[in-house]
């Protein structure tokens, strides 16, 4: 409670791990002020790092079985007289790494190739960058890819209550080649969903899914997997993740209010000003490679 003519303070922490360059975040202050019930405050600044990686995450997306695909990333050393790149390696033998521009110890560009796409499923790895002269001994760049076969379908289903009801969901199966697809059976082993095969065969095969007990309390999300039998040599049994919840779906923000007693120096935002310029924000220490 802030009395008339009084002042208050808001403390917030911006988590900078994995970020670099210009950043902007907003805080919305809600009060009982009749003139300004919602006050938007902006924090902006430049996150300075010893070595900037662009992009910071390497995603191959969906890759067809048997394909070979590559992505590129760049390394920029901000203080080359102080900081050197000692080594750049990759954690998984399914990826091949090659420097295509620049010097090993400084600004450079690399190509990373996903070479093993024989097995359908998720493939993950890390690019490991060892540094000298930096407070951070190393930087990790996550790599993600999903190897897919001819079969095309949604990997997950989300049930969120709207107007007191859970809407029915459809899961559609088709083939990238355009050939017909056949769904033989479908079930939820955990029993939270009603599942029926609406269209078993054709250019598109469809299963329809509903929440079995919509009156149950789903404030704590319930998760499980559908099992679907498909006439396919590569994926005869498909598992589809599902989530049931009463809560609205929302995106997580990188900006959080600082809980009492939490470590770290918070950014301070005055309620009198609508915009605060933080010129330099330190980068959080990078996690050590496993």
MOJO-V545611 format. One line per field, one symbol per residue. phi: phi as a letter, one per 30 degrees, with the letter a starting at -180 (. if undefined). psi: psi as a letter, one per 30 degrees, with the letter a starting at -180 (. if undefined). burial: # if it has 16 or more other ideal C-beta (glycine too) atoms within 10 Angstrom, else .. Layout:
phi=???
psi=???
burial=???
This chain:
phi=.cdeidbbbccbbcdceicaidbbbbccccbcdddbdbcccccbacdcbdbccbddbcccidbdeidbbbbbbccbddbddccbddabbbdbddcccbdcbicecbeabbcbcdccbdcdkdbbabdccccbicdcdabccdbbabdbcddbaddabbcbdbhibcddcccccbbddiddbbcdaaacedidbcbbddbdakdbcbccbbddbddddcdcecbabdcbdbdaddbdbccbdbbcaddddbcdcdcbdddeiddjdddcbdddccbbccdbcdddeddddd
psi=kklkflllkkklkjjfkgllakkklkkkjkagjfeifjkkkkkllkjklejkkklfkjkfbkkkkflklllllkkjjeiffekkkekjlkfkffkkkkkflalefbklklkkkjfjhfkkakklakkkjklkglfkflkkjkkkljklafkklkflkkjkkkhgljkkkkjkkakfffllkkkelkljffgflkkkjejfkaekkkkkklkeiffljgejkklakkkkkkikeeifkkkjklkklfkkklkklfkkkjlkfklkjlkkkkffkfkkjjekkkkkkkkkk.
burial=...........###.#.###..#.#.#.............#.#.#.#######....#.#..#.......#.#.###.....###..#.##..##......#....##.#.###..#..#..#.#####.#..#.#..###.#.#.##.##.#...#.#.#....#..#.#.###.....#.#..#.#...##.#.#.##....###.#.#......#...#.#.#.#.#.#..#..#.#.#.##.....................#.#........#..#.#..#....
